[in-house]
Amino acid sequence: MQCCATCHGTARSKWMMRFATGVWPVVLFTAFAITGLARAESTDNAPPAISIIIDDMGKLIQAGRRVIALPGPVACAFLPKERYTGELANAAFQSGKEVLLHLPMDSVDGRRLDHGAVTLDMTERQFIARVQDNLASVPHVTGVNNHMGSLLTRHPGHMLWLMREMRQQQMPLIFVDSRTTVATVARRVAEENDVPSTDRNVFLDNEPDDERIAYQFRRLLKLARSQGTALAIGHPYPQTLAFLERELPQLKQQGVQLLPVRALIEQQQESERTWQASLSPSHKAAKSSKPQL
């Protein structure tokens, strides 16, 4: 009996030592950090905010006009070199919509690339020349997001070429990682090069039927309410546009704000600064110090 008690005490001591020095403190700290970040994103009492990008613009004139007519600051991402890209980009700008370059990139499944694609086998000079040409082909461009790119966005070197070129533009461009692969490094490279950036949280219409679009939209709003902001990408499908025409006017009464992508990024950056400041020793000392009477 004494031996069993001794063994139990030894096991308990080993478990306590593991708790004190092993993985549990890391798990607890990570959970705290994630929770703290989510709270920090709503510390300014701003309503939950979303942004929506409609990709693949420029191919269809009527669908493009319907996107531009959507209520609120829905961003329009244009494929370069398409027949209606110039006309629709000008119309989007006149309507107060953000204009993005929807940059075609290599994908892992080797599917056919659209005009203006950047590829893994390009030299740096070829890559930069293609990006410059694409940016010049989209009037009023204020940012870039990737079209496909499940292969190219996992390559830091090519993403570095892109971010450096974006920084060279007269107007600071934003970058949105469409996250077509979990292995993407695009946003990390953007942040390392001081390119304002964010990434996609929800695809609205991978399955373009009414029920699935409604489900993904509910996911978008739920994410925005839980973490402060969320971004969705959709396409100019008839089902998607009909849903957005119906639902976007209802956002205000649901307590959700629709923001331009650049404003969403700015809000995310401000939340990150607030969270980091809340963790600094000087901030904690200031909160705990008593005023001199």
N, C-alpha and C positions, 0 to 999 in steps of 0.2 A: 504493500500500500504506500509506504514511504517512497519507494522507487517510482511509482506512478505519479505521485505528487511532485517529485523532483523533476521527472520528465516533463510534466505539464508546465511547471514553472520555467524550465529551460525553453520549451517551445514558445511560451508566452513572451519570454524575454527576447527571443529571436524575432518574433513577430513585431514586437514594439520597436526593436532596432531597425527592422526593415521599414516600418512606417516612418520612423524618424529620418532615415537616410536613403530610402529607396524611391520607388516610383510614385508612391501615394502623394507626397508633397507636390510633385510635378503635376499630377492629375488635378489636385485641388486648386493649385495656382492657375492652371489652364482654364478650369471651369470658372474661376473668379474673373480671369481676364476677359473671357468671352462674354460673361454676364455684364461686366463693367463696360465693355465696348457697346453692347446693345443699349444699355442705359444711357451712356454718354451721347449716343446718337439722337436721343430725344430730350436732352437736358435743356435745350433752349425753348421747349414747349411748342416747337413748330409742329404743324400737323404732319402725319405720314405723307411722304412724297414719292411719286413714281415718275419715271420717264418711259416713253415708248418710241422705238425706232421702227420704221417700216423699211425693210431691205428691198433689194432687187428693183429699185426704181430706174426708169429710163427705157424700158422695153415696150411698155404698153401705155398709150397716150390717155385713154379713157380711165383706166384704173389709176394712173398717176394723178390725173386731175381730181379723182375722187379722194385720194389720199390727202392731197393738198387742201381739200375742202373740209377735212376732219376738224372738229372743234378743238381748240387748244394747241399748245406747242408740241405737236407730234413731229419728231425729227424724220427727215427723209434721207435715206442712204442710197446714192446713185452709183450704178455700175458705170465705169468709164467707157467711152466710145460707143455707147448705145444710141439708137436713132433719135430718141426723144430726151436724152439726158440734158442737153443744153437748154432746151425750151422749158422743160419741167423744173429744172433747177432754178431758172430765172423766176418762174411762177411761184415756186416754193418760197424763195427769198422775198418776193413782193408780198406774200401772204404772211410773213413773219415766222416761217418755219426754218429750223436749222437745216443746213445742207451738209451732208457728210459724203465723203468718197467711200464707196463700198468696194474695197480693194480685193480683187480676186487673187487667191493664193492656192498653192499646191495642197492637195489633200492626200491622205494615206491610201485611199481606194483608187487613186488615179483617174477619177472622173474627168470628163471634158471640162476644160477651163474656158471661162469667158474672156472676151477681149480685154487686153491690158493686164493680164495676170503676171504676177511675180512668182518665180519658181526657184526650187532648190539649186538647180544647176547654173544659175546666173552668177556672173562675177559681180563684185561690188559695184563696178562702174555701170554694168548693164542694169543691175537692180535699181540703183539710184536714178538712172536716166528714165527707166520705166515709171518709177514713182512720180518723178517730176512731171512727166508727160501726162500721167493720169490726173494729178492734181490740177494741172492747167486745163484739162478737158472738162472740169466740173465747175461752173461759175459759182462764186460766193461760198466756196467750200470752207468749213470751219473745223472739220475734224475727219477722222478716218475710223472705219471699222472693217474687220476682215470678212470677206466672202469665202466660205469654206475655210481652207487653211489649217486643217487638222494635222498636216505634215509640217508646214512652214512655221507655224506659231510655236512649235516645240524646239526651234533652233535659235539659240541666243544670238548668234552672229548675224543672221538675217534680220532679226528683230532690232538689233542694235543699229544696223544700217537704216532701217525704217525710222526709228525714233530720232536718230541724228538728223536725218533729212527733214523730218517734221519740225524739229527745232530751228531749222534754218529759214523757215517760212516767215514772211513779214508779219503775218498775224499768227499768234500762238495757236496751234491746233490741239484739239483734244483727241484722245484715242479711246475707243471702246473695244475691249476684247470680247468677241462674240462667243468665246469658249466652245469651240467645236471639238475640242479634245480636253480631257482632264490633265493632259501633259503640257498644256500651254505655259509658256514663260513670257508671253507678250506683255501682260500688265506689269509684271515684275521689272522687265527691262524698261518699260515706259517710266515707271516710278524712279528707277535708278538714274534716268536721264532727264528728270524733271519735266516730263510730258504729262500734263493733267490727264488722268485716266480713270476708268471704271470698267466693270465687266457685266456681262449679261447674267441676270438671275433666272429668267424664264423665257422659253420660246412659246409664244402664244399658239402657234398653229403648225407644229410638226405634224399633227393630225388635224387637217382643216375641216372639221365638222363642228357643228354648233355646240354640242355638249362638251367636247374636249377643249374648245376655245374658252368656253365659260369656266370650265374647271381651272385652266391655266391662269385665267384672269383673277379668279378668286385666290389662287396661290400667290399671285403678284401682290394683291392687296394685303394678304395675311403677312407676307414677308415685310412689306413696308410698315405695317403696324408693329411688328415685332422688333425690327432693327432700324426703323426710321426712314429708310429709303430702299427702293428696289427698281430694277430696270428690266423691261421686256423688249423682245424683238419679235416682230411679226412680218407678214408679207402681204402684197396687194391682192390677196385672194378675195373673191366676192364675199365669202362667209366671214372672213376677218373684218373686212370693211363694214359690213352690215352690223356686226356685233359692236364695233367701236363707235359707229354712228349712233347706236342706241344707248350705249353704256357711258361714254365719256361725259355727256351732259349731266349724268347722275353723280359724278365723283364728289362734287362739292358738298352735296347733302349727306354723303357718306363720310365726310370729314377727311378726304384724301385730296392732296394737291398734285396736279399735273405740272411738272417742271420741264423746261428745256434741259437737255443733257448736260450742258456746261454748268447750269445752275445746280443740278443734282450733284455733280462732281464737287463743286464749291462747298455745298452743304456737307458732303461726306468728309471733305478735307477739314472743315471747321470742327466737325464732330470728333475727328481723329485728334486734332490739336487739343480740344477740350479734355478728351480722355487722357492723353499723355500728360497734360498739365496736372490733372487730378492725381496722377501717380507719382509726381515729383516730390522729393523730400521737402522742398521749400514751400510747396502748396500745402502739404500736411502740417508743417510747422506753423504756417500762417493761420490755418483753421483752428489749431489747438491752442494758440497763444491767447492770453487774456488781455483785454484792453487795459491800458493804464488809466486809473481813476484819479 
